[in-house]
């Protein structure tokens, strides 16, 4: 299947997550990799683009992120809500969730983090911003976005293009808790 992904200018990278979608956090180090779901991520700065994501300090993902100094945020579409819930409901410490769930991934262009395009609408490859106090005290990780890409069918010219009802698979998902999700609806424009 041909990729519909195109590079996103880094000054537009924050727009990929500013509407609060559930993300898949991918990580890798020392020949091991993992993927987990996170409902809490957000942009925190524009230039350079920086993001925050909550990754529990006791998870295998956090261990890999700390060791590698990097992670990726992949933004799933509605078609893989079940997979998103599944990888967010189990640990990858004992088994490779990519293999377990037959998830195809390719290495990121800058840091080599696993990137998921099939079923996803965008990805951001991120370099961890080391901050000892924050890392020890909180589950929140801060990172600089070093590369980003999105499916041109829904993100073009630096903006999401979720017009009308369209294809439900090309909508971001938002976790409400206890396995309940909603998907982004149609968009409309107000003002200029």
Buried (B, 14 or more C-beta within 10 A) or exposed (E): EEEBBEEBEBEBBBBBBEBBBBBBBBBBBEEBBBBBBBBBBBBBEEEEBBBBBBBEBEBBBBBBBBEBBBBBBBBBBBBBBEBBBBBBEEEBEEEEBBEBBEBEBEEBEEBBBBBBBEBBBBBBBBBBBEEEEBBEEEBBBBBBBBBBBBBBBBBEEEEBBBEEEEEEEBBBBBBEEEEEBEBBEEEEEEEE
